[in-house]
Amino acid sequence: MNKNNYNVVGVMSGTSLDGIDVAYVNFTFSETWSYQITAAETIPYTQNWQKILSEAVNFDEHKLRKLDRDYTHLLGKVISEFLVKNDIFDPHAVCSHGHTIKHEPENGFTLQIGNQPELAKLLNCKVVCDFRVQDVQLGGQGAPLVPVGDELLFGKYDYCLNIGGFANISTINGGKRLAYDICAVNTVLNVLSQHINLPYDKDGEVAASGKVIPGLREELEKIPFYGLRPPKSLGIEWVQKHIFPLFQKYGSIPDLLRTYTEHAAEMIANEFRNSSEEKVLVTGGGAFNQFLIAEIQKRTKTEVVIPPADVVNFKEALIFAFLGVLKLRGENNVLSSVTGASKDHSSGKIFNA
């Protein structure tokens, strides 16, 4: 294997539950890293799998073990079909994030399912996975992990903003890479949309038709998380505890969508230094929410850049592929300045077929 050239598969499933992102990527190192996505696809979850994954945070230990096995088999099937469909033979590795069920770094715990050694046997391929646990064991948040890719693959941007289930950002501050979760986004907007029988609010059209609820906006702004200093990260448990209960006493779904979309835009824009000389790269499903993006741009002089669709849709799969490459090389793929761990480290497990 050329130690400076890797063909790997990156696999990511996020909190928005839209599906499993799979990307086949070539990485080349020559003084700096470059990449090319040669095939990528999102394989949607069935309604049954969406239901199971959305409820799994409440599963007991026995049900979680069974789910872990079942999800590992699902990943094996999805990835195998992707490899066959795209005539991909003998990749150097499959680098898989799995799916987060519980993320409680304050309790020293994080759980991603689908990271069983059996995945390598199912794929007959080397697998690099389970990237978060080691960081939590080292006192870190176990998140975000993408910033090392922001630094080495997207360093020309002043900020990298991902808007998915949650919005997270990374940037250089004081000579160090700093990254953290900002607020919940699609984990909230999608649930609200589903109340009016929409899977999501396409282009933010429903939100744009609503009116801001001042009382709700004020309550949202007072949530203690926003006053915390990084490192900090969010999980679905936090949304269920701090966000959803606030909606119960307020108005229509369009008004709730409008209020929360503007709230998220405000929280995100607050993180920029507000300079017209700076650029923010925006990826994740939220990059397609035209109303949200316009509300962010309205609140900052920082230029909002939406890259080509393959980067918008598959940046996290791309970067988990890259984290796997760094792990194979024995190089650090998690930054303590980002997660709060006791040291930079090379995280993940390697399973051979």
Buried (B, 14 or more C-beta within 10 A) or exposed (E): EEEEEBBBBBBBBBBBBBBBBBBBBBBEBEEEBEBEBEBBBBBEBEEEBBEBBBEBBEBEEEEBEEBBBBBBBBBBEBBBEBBEEBEBEEBBBBBBBBBBBBBBBEEEEBBBBBBBBBBBBBBEBBBBBBBBBBBBBBBBBBBBBBBBBBBBBBBEBBBBBBBBBBBBBBBBEEEEBBBBBBBBBBBBBBBBBEEEEBEBBEBBBBBBBBEBBEEBBEBBEEBEBEEEEBBBBBBBEBBBEBBBEBBEEEBBBBBBBBBBBBBBBBBBBEBBEEEEEBBBBBBBBBBBBBBBBBBBBEBBEBBBBBBEEBBBBBBBBBBBBBBBBBBBBEEBBBBBBBBBBEEBBBBBBBBEE
